[in-house]
Amino acid sequence: MIKLFIADDHQMIIDGLKSLLVDEENIQIAGEANDGFGVLKFLEKESCDIILLDINMPQADGIFTTQEVKKHFPQVKIIILSMHNSRDFVDSVLSAGAEGYILKNAGRDELLTAIETVNNGSYYYSSEILKSLAQPAAKPKLTETVQLSKRELEIIAMIAAEQTTQEIAAALFISPHTVDTHRKNLLAKLNVRNTIGLVKYALQNGLYSAE
């Protein structure tokens, strides 16, 4: 059972999301809030697996809330719900540590896919968000200064394709521990903080297509 918390400053959005998910037997709505402080107050006393989190909320917005949740409740996963898909905005949000990012015009099927993917330990970004991340960065491509092995290139492409550690290990006939070691080495080599940075690298350097 996936315990889901919904945070949005528009009650109509919350009610709409709940109606979309009401028939899902493996999803339980653990609670709701209209701002980030409501999220943090809930987590001080209760628990959930995933938060569906709006960005533009009063008092404590989605970026601040994501940072606070990841600092104090790192086991809780976050899927951002937003109408914003500009590169700079997406970068700032994902750098805060969210595991997923979908637009509010997404349908029920994509919402369920995002929830299941994130719950299984992977990251999920809508196609529009991936296209934003694929836009050229202001600084030179990392491939100009960093050399990656064939195996590292394979793994980073599979990470960008949202494959889990177990799936990557099975496909490449290596252990999950070896996959994790490669992931840590890639983070260090590319000087990025998390999997989001690896995904951006793969997109910007043609290792994975958002199409």
Z-matrix of the N, CA and C atoms (Angstrom, degrees):
N
C 1 1.462
C 2 1.529 1 110.22
N 3 1.322 2 116.83 1 126.22
C 4 1.461 3 122.16 2 178.55
C 5 1.524 4 108.82 3 -93.20
N 6 1.330 5 116.01 4 119.49
C 7 1.463 6 120.53 5 177.95
C 8 1.525 7 108.53 6 -89.81
N 9 1.329 8 115.36 7 116.71
C 10 1.458 9 121.98 8 -171.65
C 11 1.526 10 110.71 9 -114.30
N 12 1.329 11 115.77 10 134.09
C 13 1.463 12 121.66 11 175.77
C 14 1.524 13 107.86 12 -115.09
N 15 1.330 14 117.04 13 138.52
C 16 1.464 15 121.55 14 -177.48
C 17 1.521 16 109.75 15 -117.54
N 18 1.337 17 116.38 16 129.82
C 19 1.467 18 120.92 17 178.90
C 20 1.522 19 109.98 18 -129.81
N 21 1.323 20 116.15 19 119.20
C 22 1.464 21 122.33 20 178.44
C 23 1.522 22 107.67 21 -157.78
N 24 1.328 23 116.93 22 143.77
C 25 1.464 24 118.50 23 -178.22
C 26 1.524 25 112.38 24 -80.69
N 27 1.323 26 117.61 25 -4.13
C 28 1.462 27 121.39 26 175.29
C 29 1.530 28 109.12 27 -108.49
N 30 1.317 29 116.16 28 113.59
C 31 1.460 30 120.43 29 -177.42
C 32 1.522 31 111.67 30 -61.07
N 33 1.323 32 116.96 31 -30.43
C 34 1.461 33 120.47 32 179.28
C 35 1.530 34 111.09 33 -62.18
N 36 1.338 35 116.40 34 -36.96
C 37 1.465 36 120.59 35 177.89
C 38 1.523 37 110.09 36 -66.03
N 39 1.329 38 116.09 37 -44.82
C 40 1.466 39 120.24 38 178.79
C 41 1.522 40 110.62 39 -59.81
N 42 1.328 41 116.13 40 -47.84
C 43 1.464 42 120.12 41 -179.26
C 44 1.527 43 111.21 42 -62.61
N 45 1.338 44 116.14 43 -37.62
C 46 1.457 45 119.77 44 178.90
C 47 1.517 46 112.22 45 -65.94
N 48 1.328 47 116.69 46 -42.20
C 49 1.464 48 120.65 47 178.29
C 50 1.524 49 110.96 48 -64.38
N 51 1.313 50 116.19 49 -41.28
C 52 1.467 51 120.04 50 179.15
C 53 1.522 52 111.09 51 -63.27
N 54 1.330 53 116.64 52 -38.72
C 55 1.466 54 119.64 53 179.60
C 56 1.528 55 111.12 54 -68.49
N 57 1.335 56 116.92 55 -32.84
C 58 1.463 57 120.63 56 177.77
C 59 1.528 58 111.79 57 -67.73
N 60 1.332 59 115.52 58 -30.16
C 61 1.469 60 120.29 59 -172.53
C 62 1.522 61 114.00 60 -103.91
N 63 1.322 62 117.30 61 -2.51
C 64 1.461 63 120.73 62 -171.60
C 65 1.529 64 113.01 63 -60.77
N 66 1.319 65 117.95 64 -30.62
C 67 1.464 66 120.75 65 -177.33
C 68 1.526 67 113.69 66 -91.68
N 69 1.338 68 116.74 67 2.30
C 70 1.463 69 120.08 68 -179.87
C 71 1.530 70 109.78 69 -83.19
N 72 1.327 71 116.34 70 111.79
C 73 1.464 72 120.76 71 -174.39
C 74 1.522 73 113.27 72 -68.11
N 75 1.339 74 117.18 73 -24.17
C 76 1.468 75 119.42 74 -176.94
C 77 1.526 76 112.84 75 -97.25
N 78 1.346 77 116.88 76 9.26
C 79 1.464 78 120.59 77 178.85
C 80 1.524 79 109.85 78 -122.99
N 81 1.315 80 115.40 79 128.52
C 82 1.463 81 121.90 80 177.26
C 83 1.524 82 108.80 81 -117.75
N 84 1.323 83 117.34 82 127.63
C 85 1.462 84 120.83 83 176.54
C 86 1.528 85 107.91 84 -78.27
N 87 1.332 86 115.53 85 109.84
C 88 1.463 87 120.52 86 -175.35
C 89 1.519 88 112.53 87 -81.45
N 90 1.341 89 116.43 88 -24.20
C 91 1.455 90 119.33 89 -179.05
C 92 1.507 91 110.90 90 170.31
N 93 1.330 92 115.46 91 -179.30
C 94 1.461 93 120.95 92 -179.32
C 95 1.520 94 109.64 93 -151.27
N 96 1.329 95 115.51 94 158.92
C 97 1.461 96 121.05 95 178.34
C 98 1.514 97 108.98 96 -154.11
N 99 1.333 98 115.58 97 158.59
C 100 1.464 99 120.93 98 -179.62
C 101 1.520 100 113.37 99 -105.35
N 102 1.338 101 116.87 100 1.69
C 103 1.463 102 120.49 101 173.88
C 104 1.523 103 109.52 102 -157.80
N 105 1.330 104 115.66 103 172.63
C 106 1.454 105 120.31 104 -176.14
C 107 1.511 106 114.41 105 -65.20
N 108 1.325 107 116.95 106 -33.56
C 109 1.459 108 119.32 107 179.48
C 110 1.528 109 110.94 108 -64.35
N 111 1.332 110 116.01 109 -32.89
C 112 1.458 111 119.88 110 176.33
C 113 1.519 112 111.56 111 -64.98
N 114 1.333 113 116.07 112 -35.67
C 115 1.467 114 121.08 113 176.57
C 116 1.525 115 110.24 114 -63.58
N 117 1.325 116 116.14 115 -50.06
C 118 1.462 117 120.95 116 -177.01
C 119 1.526 118 111.60 117 -65.27
N 120 1.318 119 116.56 118 -37.94
C 121 1.465 120 120.79 119 178.15
C 122 1.522 121 110.42 120 -63.42
N 123 1.332 122 116.49 121 -41.11
C 124 1.469 123 120.70 122 177.93
C 125 1.525 124 110.73 123 -61.40
N 126 1.337 125 116.58 124 -46.82
C 127 1.460 126 120.75 125 -175.60
C 128 1.525 127 113.03 126 -67.88
N 129 1.314 128 117.40 127 -20.90
C 130 1.459 129 120.17 128 176.95
C 131 1.526 130 111.65 129 -68.42
N 132 1.340 131 116.63 130 -24.19
C 133 1.466 132 120.57 131 -176.16
C 134 1.526 133 113.29 132 -118.56
N 135 1.329 134 116.71 133 -29.01
C 136 1.457 135 121.23 134 -176.13
C 137 1.529 136 109.67 135 -122.82
N 138 1.332 137 115.66 136 -175.04
C 139 1.460 138 119.80 137 179.05
C 140 1.521 139 110.31 138 -139.05
N 141 1.314 140 115.19 139 158.99
C 142 1.462 141 121.11 140 173.72
C 143 1.522 142 107.59 141 -153.60
N 144 1.314 143 116.04 142 167.51
C 145 1.463 144 120.94 143 179.96
C 146 1.524 145 111.81 144 -92.68
N 147 1.334 146 115.63 145 -42.80
C 148 1.462 147 121.17 146 -174.95
C 149 1.525 148 109.79 147 -137.16
N 150 1.328 149 115.64 148 142.29
C 151 1.461 150 121.44 149 173.26
C 152 1.519 151 108.57 150 -112.98
N 153 1.329 152 116.87 151 126.22
C 154 1.464 153 121.82 152 168.36
C 155 1.518 154 105.39 153 -88.59
N 156 1.327 155 116.89 154 113.33
C 157 1.463 156 120.93 155 -166.17
C 158 1.524 157 112.63 156 -122.86
N 159 1.319 158 115.33 157 122.44
C 160 1.463 159 121.42 158 173.98
C 161 1.531 160 108.99 159 -74.37
N 162 1.322 161 116.72 160 157.79
C 163 1.460 162 120.88 161 179.13
C 164 1.521 163 111.76 162 -92.27
N 165 1.317 164 116.57 163 -51.51
C 166 1.467 165 120.89 164 -173.78
C 167 1.525 166 111.28 165 -87.07
N 168 1.324 167 115.44 166 81.13
C 169 1.456 168 120.93 167 177.27
C 170 1.525 169 109.33 168 -119.26
N 171 1.329 170 117.58 169 150.24
C 172 1.464 171 120.15 170 179.80
C 173 1.527 172 111.68 171 -70.87
N 174 1.301 173 116.39 172 159.51
C 175 1.468 174 125.02 173 175.72
C 176 1.528 175 112.43 174 67.77
N 177 1.311 176 117.42 175 -66.60
C 178 1.469 177 120.80 176 179.26
C 179 1.522 178 107.97 177 -126.86
N 180 1.337 179 116.87 178 107.22
C 181 1.459 180 119.35 179 -175.90
C 182 1.526 181 111.48 180 -79.55
N 183 1.329 182 115.50 181 -179.43
C 184 1.455 183 120.30 182 -174.61
C 185 1.512 184 114.56 183 -65.96
N 186 1.328 185 117.59 184 -35.11
C 187 1.460 186 120.21 185 -179.97
C 188 1.526 187 110.51 186 -66.89
N 189 1.333 188 116.26 187 -49.57
C 190 1.465 189 120.59 188 177.68
C 191 1.527 190 110.67 189 -59.38
N 192 1.330 191 116.14 190 -44.58
C 193 1.461 192 120.42 191 -177.74
C 194 1.522 193 111.32 192 -63.71
N 195 1.331 194 116.67 193 -41.92
C 196 1.465 195 120.28 194 177.83
C 197 1.522 196 110.82 195 -60.08
N 198 1.318 197 116.54 196 -45.26
C 199 1.465 198 120.60 197 179.42
C 200 1.526 199 111.45 198 -60.63
N 201 1.328 200 116.75 199 -42.84
C 202 1.461 201 120.96 200 -179.00
C 203 1.529 202 111.75 201 -68.88
N 204 1.328 203 116.15 202 -40.58
C 205 1.467 204 119.71 203 178.58
C 206 1.524 205 110.09 204 -63.20
N 207 1.332 206 116.81 205 -44.92
C 208 1.461 207 120.10 206 -178.72
C 209 1.530 208 112.04 207 -67.64
N 210 1.314 209 116.29 208 -27.48
C 211 1.462 210 120.58 209 178.95
C 212 1.523 211 111.95 210 -75.97
N 213 1.325 212 116.58 211 -43.18
C 214 1.465 213 120.89 212 -172.90
C 215 1.527 214 114.20 213 -104.18
N 216 1.332 215 117.14 214 -23.47
C 217 1.471 216 121.22 215 -178.49
C 218 1.529 217 109.28 216 -135.73
N 219 1.327 218 117.70 217 62.71
C 220 1.473 219 121.30 218 -171.64
C 221 1.522 220 114.78 219 -62.45
N 222 1.333 221 117.32 220 -18.54
C 223 1.461 222 119.72 221 -179.91
C 224 1.527 223 112.38 222 -75.59
N 225 1.324 224 116.95 223 -17.31
C 226 1.466 225 121.39 224 -179.08
C 227 1.528 226 109.20 225 -81.62
N 228 1.324 227 116.25 226 132.12
C 229 1.457 228 121.32 227 -179.28
C 230 1.527 229 110.38 228 -98.37
N 231 1.321 230 115.50 229 151.19
C 232 1.463 231 120.27 230 -174.12
C 233 1.521 232 111.05 231 -127.96
N 234 1.325 233 114.84 232 131.94
C 235 1.462 234 121.93 233 171.39
C 236 1.523 235 107.26 234 -115.09
N 237 1.311 236 116.06 235 119.72
C 238 1.458 237 121.35 236 -179.94
C 239 1.529 238 110.09 237 -79.39
N 240 1.326 239 115.64 238 135.38
C 241 1.466 240 122.38 239 172.83
C 242 1.521 241 107.56 240 -114.52
N 243 1.327 242 117.15 241 121.69
C 244 1.459 243 118.79 242 -175.47
C 245 1.517 244 110.93 243 -156.99
N 246 1.327 245 115.46 244 162.04
C 247 1.459 246 121.09 245 171.31
C 248 1.526 247 110.77 246 -96.52
N 249 1.331 248 117.52 247 -6.40
C 250 1.462 249 122.10 248 -176.94
C 251 1.527 250 110.88 249 -86.99
N 252 1.326 251 116.89 250 132.63
C 253 1.464 252 119.67 251 176.31
C 254 1.528 253 112.99 252 -137.35
N 255 1.342 254 117.46 253 18.93
C 256 1.460 255 119.72 254 177.05
C 257 1.524 256 109.50 255 -71.55
N 258 1.326 257 116.58 256 149.81
C 259 1.467 258 122.15 257 -174.75
C 260 1.532 259 112.08 258 -57.33
N 261 1.318 260 117.50 259 -48.60
C 262 1.461 261 120.38 260 -177.51
C 263 1.524 262 111.44 261 -62.32
N 264 1.324 263 115.87 262 -41.08
C 265 1.459 264 120.25 263 -178.69
C 266 1.525 265 110.26 264 -67.29
N 267 1.323 266 116.31 265 -44.78
C 268 1.466 267 120.70 266 179.82
C 269 1.524 268 110.60 267 -61.58
N 270 1.332 269 116.88 268 -42.97
C 271 1.463 270 120.91 269 179.22
C 272 1.529 271 111.43 270 -57.21
N 273 1.326 272 116.37 271 -47.05
C 274 1.465 273 119.98 272 -176.37
C 275 1.519 274 111.55 273 -65.97
N 276 1.327 275 116.26 274 -36.63
C 277 1.464 276 120.05 275 -179.52
C 278 1.524 277 111.21 276 -70.97
N 279 1.321 278 117.11 277 -49.10
C 280 1.457 279 120.32 278 -176.53
C 281 1.524 280 111.96 279 -69.06
N 282 1.322 281 116.60 280 -30.14
C 283 1.464 282 119.64 281 177.30
C 284 1.525 283 111.32 282 -65.03
N 285 1.321 284 116.20 283 -21.50
C 286 1.465 285 120.07 284 177.56
C 287 1.525 286 111.31 285 -71.45
N 288 1.350 287 116.79 286 -18.54
C 289 1.458 288 119.57 287 173.59
C 290 1.510 289 117.08 288 117.79
N 291 1.334 290 118.61 289 9.63
C 292 1.464 291 120.31 290 -179.31
C 293 1.528 292 111.16 291 -67.86
N 294 1.328 293 115.77 292 142.78
C 295 1.466 294 120.82 293 179.62
C 296 1.524 295 113.24 294 -86.29
N 297 1.319 296 117.08 295 -16.65
C 298 1.456 297 119.67 296 -178.28
C 299 1.509 298 111.64 297 -146.05
N 300 1.331 299 115.46 298 158.74
C 301 1.463 300 120.72 299 179.15
C 302 1.525 301 107.62 300 -152.47
N 303 1.328 302 116.85 301 113.56
C 304 1.456 303 120.75 302 176.07
C 305 1.523 304 109.09 303 -129.49
N 306 1.313 305 115.30 304 154.54
C 307 1.457 306 120.31 305 179.79
C 308 1.524 307 110.55 306 -85.72
N 309 1.316 308 115.90 307 155.41
C 310 1.463 309 120.44 308 -176.47
C 311 1.521 310 113.22 309 -71.37
N 312 1.327 311 116.85 310 -9.61
C 313 1.463 312 118.50 311 175.67
C 314 1.527 313 111.84 312 -90.47
N 315 1.336 314 116.99 313 7.10
C 316 1.464 315 121.10 314 178.69
C 317 1.527 316 110.21 315 -68.06
N 318 1.323 317 116.10 316 150.56
C 319 1.457 318 121.08 317 178.34
C 320 1.519 319 112.38 318 -87.02
N 321 1.312 320 115.54 319 176.54
C 322 1.467 321 121.61 320 -178.37
C 323 1.527 322 111.87 321 -60.14
N 324 1.324 323 117.20 322 -41.50
C 325 1.465 324 120.16 323 -177.64
C 326 1.525 325 111.28 324 -62.61
N 327 1.333 326 116.72 325 -42.46
C 328 1.465 327 119.05 326 179.76
C 329 1.525 328 110.64 327 -68.28
N 330 1.324 329 116.87 328 -37.85
C 331 1.461 330 120.36 329 177.55
C 332 1.524 331 110.48 330 -59.47
N 333 1.328 332 116.89 331 -45.99
C 334 1.463 333 120.91 332 179.62
C 335 1.525 334 111.29 333 -65.14
N 336 1.330 335 116.27 334 -39.44
C 337 1.463 336 120.10 335 178.01
C 338 1.518 337 110.65 336 -62.24
N 339 1.329 338 116.35 337 -42.99
C 340 1.466 339 120.68 338 179.44
C 341 1.526 340 110.80 339 -62.10
N 342 1.318 341 116.88 340 -45.52
C 343 1.463 342 121.24 341 -179.25
C 344 1.527 343 110.63 342 -62.30
N 345 1.325 344 117.17 343 -46.91
C 346 1.464 345 120.97 344 -178.48
C 347 1.529 346 111.28 345 -66.30
N 348 1.336 347 116.59 346 -40.71
C 349 1.461 348 120.59 347 -178.91
C 350 1.522 349 111.18 348 -64.12
N 351 1.315 350 116.33 349 -47.91
C 352 1.464 351 120.77 350 179.91
C 353 1.526 352 110.79 351 -66.06
N 354 1.309 353 117.04 352 -40.02
C 355 1.467 354 120.07 353 179.17
C 356 1.526 355 111.76 354 -62.81
N 357 1.339 356 116.35 355 -29.43
C 358 1.466 357 120.89 356 -179.84
C 359 1.524 358 113.17 357 -84.44
N 360 1.329 359 116.51 358 3.79
C 361 1.457 360 119.61 359 174.43
C 362 1.513 361 115.89 360 99.22
N 363 1.336 362 117.67 361 5.24
C 364 1.461 363 120.76 362 178.73
C 365 1.526 364 109.97 363 -105.29
N 366 1.320 365 115.05 364 -178.98
C 367 1.455 366 121.69 365 177.46
C 368 1.520 367 108.83 366 -108.20
N 369 1.334 368 116.28 367 150.06
C 370 1.465 369 119.11 368 177.86
C 371 1.523 370 109.87 369 -134.80
N 372 1.341 371 115.64 370 127.29
C 373 1.460 372 121.58 371 175.60
C 374 1.522 373 108.09 372 -129.52
N 375 1.312 374 117.15 373 134.97
C 376 1.458 375 119.88 374 176.94
C 377 1.523 376 109.38 375 -63.47
N 378 1.323 377 116.77 376 160.46
C 379 1.467 378 120.76 377 -176.55
C 380 1.524 379 111.63 378 -59.83
N 381 1.340 380 117.16 379 -35.42
C 382 1.466 381 120.12 380 178.94
C 383 1.528 382 111.33 381 -65.22
N 384 1.328 383 116.21 382 -36.95
C 385 1.461 384 120.28 383 179.23
C 386 1.526 385 110.21 384 -69.46
N 387 1.324 386 117.16 385 -40.73
C 388 1.465 387 120.47 386 177.75
C 389 1.523 388 111.00 387 -61.67
N 390 1.324 389 116.49 388 -38.47
C 391 1.463 390 119.66 389 178.44
C 392 1.527 391 110.77 390 -66.04
N 393 1.328 392 116.83 391 -36.78
C 394 1.464 393 120.06 392 176.81
C 395 1.520 394 110.66 393 -64.40
N 396 1.332 395 115.84 394 -42.56
C 397 1.459 396 120.09 395 179.64
C 398 1.521 397 111.81 396 -66.57
N 399 1.334 398 116.26 397 -25.07
C 400 1.464 399 120.35 398 -178.45
C 401 1.522 400 112.67 399 -79.10
N 402 1.324 401 117.29 400 -10.06
C 403 1.456 402 119.83 401 178.98
C 404 1.527 403 109.78 402 -63.73
N 405 1.328 404 117.98 403 142.66
C 406 1.472 405 120.89 404 -177.53
C 407 1.521 406 111.71 405 -56.32
N 408 1.312 407 115.17 406 137.96
C 409 1.462 408 120.23 407 176.84
C 410 1.518 409 109.68 408 -80.54
N 411 1.315 410 115.90 409 164.16
C 412 1.461 411 120.17 410 -178.51
C 413 1.526 412 111.62 411 -70.02
N 414 1.343 413 115.88 412 -29.69
C 415 1.461 414 118.88 413 -178.65
C 416 1.527 415 110.57 414 -93.89
N 417 1.330 416 119.48 415 163.42
C 418 1.463 417 121.99 416 -178.46
C 419 1.515 418 111.72 417 -60.48
N 420 1.327 419 115.68 418 153.97
C 421 1.454 420 120.36 419 177.76
C 422 1.525 421 110.52 420 -61.92
N 423 1.319 422 114.20 421 144.58
C 424 1.454 423 119.10 422 -177.33
C 425 1.523 424 112.14 423 -69.01
N 426 1.336 425 116.89 424 -22.11
C 427 1.456 426 119.17 425 -179.54
C 428 1.520 427 111.35 426 -63.57
N 429 1.318 428 117.96 427 -17.70
C 430 1.453 429 120.80 428 -179.29
C 431 1.534 430 111.34 429 -74.11
N 432 1.320 431 117.25 430 -20.59
C 433 1.457 432 119.58 431 -175.96
C 434 1.525 433 113.34 432 -126.55
N 435 1.332 434 117.90 433 -12.60
C 436 1.458 435 120.83 434 -176.15
C 437 1.523 436 110.10 435 -118.01
N 438 1.316 437 116.22 436 129.54
C 439 1.457 438 121.51 437 177.91
C 440 1.526 439 109.26 438 -101.58
N 441 1.332 440 116.21 439 125.14
C 442 1.454 441 121.10 440 178.08
C 443 1.521 442 109.80 441 -113.63
N 444 1.323 443 115.59 442 145.71
C 445 1.460 444 120.22 443 177.91
C 446 1.527 445 110.07 444 -74.70
N 447 1.326 446 116.11 445 165.80
C 448 1.464 447 120.74 446 178.32
C 449 1.523 448 110.41 447 -58.69
N 450 1.324 449 117.38 448 -42.37
C 451 1.461 450 121.14 449 -179.81
C 452 1.527 451 110.79 450 -65.48
N 453 1.320 452 117.73 451 -39.70
C 454 1.465 453 120.91 452 178.21
C 455 1.523 454 111.00 453 -64.65
N 456 1.329 455 116.98 454 -39.15
C 457 1.462 456 120.81 455 177.63
C 458 1.526 457 110.75 456 -64.96
N 459 1.333 458 116.32 457 -39.25
C 460 1.467 459 120.34 458 177.41
C 461 1.528 460 110.57 459 -62.01
N 462 1.319 461 115.73 460 -45.76
C 463 1.464 462 120.22 461 -176.03
C 464 1.522 463 111.59 462 -68.07
N 465 1.324 464 117.47 463 -41.70
C 466 1.462 465 119.12 464 -178.72
C 467 1.530 466 110.57 465 -66.43
N 468 1.334 467 117.31 466 -34.77
C 469 1.464 468 120.36 467 176.99
C 470 1.525 469 110.75 468 -67.18
N 471 1.318 470 117.35 469 -37.88
C 472 1.462 471 121.44 470 -179.82
C 473 1.527 472 111.13 471 -71.87
N 474 1.328 473 116.82 472 -34.09
C 475 1.463 474 120.42 473 174.65
C 476 1.525 475 109.74 474 -63.22
N 477 1.332 476 116.18 475 -43.61
C 478 1.465 477 120.72 476 179.49
C 479 1.524 478 111.32 477 -63.64
N 480 1.335 479 116.12 478 -29.19
C 481 1.466 480 121.01 479 179.07
C 482 1.527 481 111.85 480 -83.35
N 483 1.342 482 116.53 481 10.85
C 484 1.466 483 123.76 482 174.53
C 485 1.523 484 113.50 483 69.25
N 486 1.321 485 117.65 484 24.82
C 487 1.454 486 120.03 485 176.35
C 488 1.525 487 109.75 486 -80.73
N 489 1.317 488 116.01 487 141.49
C 490 1.458 489 121.18 488 -179.03
C 491 1.527 490 110.21 489 -77.22
N 492 1.327 491 115.33 490 168.13
C 493 1.463 492 120.46 491 177.41
C 494 1.521 493 110.87 492 -56.95
N 495 1.332 494 116.47 493 -42.90
C 496 1.463 495 120.74 494 -179.42
C 497 1.528 496 111.51 495 -64.97
N 498 1.332 497 116.72 496 -40.46
C 499 1.466 498 120.42 497 179.81
C 500 1.522 499 111.27 498 -66.68
N 501 1.327 500 116.63 499 -40.64
C 502 1.465 501 120.61 500 178.54
C 503 1.527 502 110.02 501 -64.44
N 504 1.327 503 115.72 502 -43.99
C 505 1.464 504 120.39 503 -179.80
C 506 1.525 505 111.10 504 -60.27
N 507 1.328 506 116.90 505 -44.15
C 508 1.466 507 120.95 506 -179.14
C 509 1.524 508 111.33 507 -65.87
N 510 1.337 509 116.75 508 -40.60
C 511 1.464 510 120.57 509 -177.69
C 512 1.524 511 112.41 510 -68.63
N 513 1.332 512 116.47 511 -33.50
C 514 1.467 513 120.71 512 -176.04
C 515 1.531 514 112.76 513 -101.00
N 516 1.352 515 116.22 514 1.12
C 517 1.464 516 121.78 515 178.85
C 518 1.534 517 111.74 516 58.79
N 519 1.335 518 115.14 517 44.81
C 520 1.458 519 121.31 518 175.72
C 521 1.525 520 107.64 519 -130.84
N 522 1.315 521 117.18 520 170.34
C 523 1.462 522 120.29 521 -177.90
C 524 1.532 523 110.76 522 -82.55
N 525 1.341 524 117.57 523 154.93
C 526 1.467 525 120.46 524 174.81
C 527 1.528 526 111.91 525 -56.73
N 528 1.331 527 116.52 526 -34.89
C 529 1.468 528 120.11 527 178.50
C 530 1.528 529 110.75 528 -62.24
N 531 1.330 530 116.60 529 -39.83
C 532 1.465 531 120.51 530 178.69
C 533 1.524 532 110.75 531 -65.74
N 534 1.326 533 116.43 532 -38.68
C 535 1.466 534 120.26 533 176.96
C 536 1.525 535 110.09 534 -61.47
N 537 1.333 536 116.56 535 -45.43
C 538 1.466 537 120.51 536 179.37
C 539 1.526 538 111.56 537 -62.40
N 540 1.333 539 116.09 538 -37.20
C 541 1.465 540 119.87 539 177.77
C 542 1.525 541 110.75 540 -64.26
N 543 1.339 542 116.43 541 -44.16
C 544 1.465 543 120.27 542 177.12
C 545 1.531 544 110.43 543 -61.29
N 546 1.329 545 116.57 544 -41.05
C 547 1.464 546 120.67 545 -179.49
C 548 1.532 547 110.51 546 -60.96
N 549 1.329 548 116.54 547 -45.66
C 550 1.465 549 120.65 548 179.30
C 551 1.525 550 111.28 549 -63.57
N 552 1.336 551 116.34 550 -40.26
C 553 1.460 552 120.14 551 178.64
C 554 1.529 553 111.31 552 -64.96
N 555 1.335 554 116.14 553 -38.01
C 556 1.460 555 120.51 554 179.10
C 557 1.528 556 110.90 555 -65.80
N 558 1.323 557 116.53 556 -41.80
C 559 1.464 558 120.05 557 177.97
C 560 1.528 559 110.44 558 -58.74
N 561 1.336 560 115.70 559 -42.30
C 562 1.463 561 119.99 560 -179.34
C 563 1.528 562 111.37 561 -70.14
N 564 1.332 563 116.96 562 -44.79
C 565 1.465 564 121.10 563 -178.29
C 566 1.524 565 112.36 564 -61.92
N 567 1.334 566 115.41 565 -42.55
C 568 1.461 567 120.40 566 -174.50
C 569 1.523 568 112.35 567 -90.69
N 570 1.328 569 115.96 568 -3.70
C 571 1.462 570 121.17 569 178.08
C 572 1.529 571 111.60 570 56.79
N 573 1.345 572 115.29 571 46.97
C 574 1.460 573 121.01 572 175.80
C 575 1.520 574 108.37 573 -118.92
N 576 1.336 575 115.85 574 158.55
C 577 1.458 576 120.37 575 -170.99
C 578 1.517 577 114.05 576 -87.35
N 579 1.330 578 117.05 577 -29.26
C 580 1.455 579 119.01 578 -171.77
C 581 1.524 580 111.04 579 -155.95
N 582 1.333 581 115.41 580 -174.89
C 583 1.460 582 121.22 581 -178.28
C 584 1.521 583 111.75 582 -60.74
N 585 1.317 584 116.91 583 -31.31
C 586 1.461 585 120.38 584 178.24
C 587 1.524 586 110.46 585 -58.14
N 588 1.326 587 116.35 586 -41.56
C 589 1.456 588 120.40 587 177.59
C 590 1.517 589 111.97 588 -63.04
N 591 1.334 590 117.06 589 -37.54
C 592 1.462 591 120.72 590 177.67
C 593 1.525 592 111.01 591 -66.36
N 594 1.333 593 116.39 592 -39.65
C 595 1.465 594 120.61 593 178.54
C 596 1.527 595 110.26 594 -62.82
N 597 1.325 596 116.80 595 -44.74
C 598 1.465 597 120.31 596 179.28
C 599 1.526 598 110.76 597 -61.94
N 600 1.329 599 116.46 598 -40.14
C 601 1.464 600 120.15 599 178.42
C 602 1.526 601 110.27 600 -61.14
N 603 1.335 602 116.57 601 -46.38
C 604 1.464 603 120.71 602 -178.64
C 605 1.526 604 111.29 603 -61.88
N 606 1.327 605 116.77 604 -41.83
C 607 1.460 606 121.00 605 -179.55
C 608 1.525 607 111.43 606 -67.12
N 609 1.312 608 116.54 607 -45.35
C 610 1.459 609 121.10 608 -175.12
C 611 1.520 610 112.76 609 -72.14
N 612 1.329 611 116.62 610 -19.69
C 613 1.461 612 119.91 611 -177.57
C 614 1.524 613 113.25 612 -112.09
N 615 1.336 614 116.11 613 16.77
C 616 1.453 615 120.34 614 172.02
C 617 1.511 616 116.07 615 73.64
N 618 1.340 617 117.52 616 17.58
C 619 1.459 618 120.15 617 179.36
C 620 1.520 619 111.75 618 -83.71
N 621 1.331 620 116.00 619 -17.02
C 622 1.460 621 121.27 620 -179.73
C 623 1.516 622 107.98 621 -152.05
N 624 1.320 623 116.93 622 140.48
C 625 1.460 624 121.25 623 -178.80
C 626 1.514 625 110.54 624 -105.01
N 627 1.330 626 116.29 625 137.75
C 628 1.464 627 121.05 626 177.90
C 629 1.516 628 111.92 627 -83.53
N 630 1.320 629 117.62 628 -3.97
C 631 1.469 630 120.52 629 -178.31
C 632 1.519 631 110.71 630 -71.26
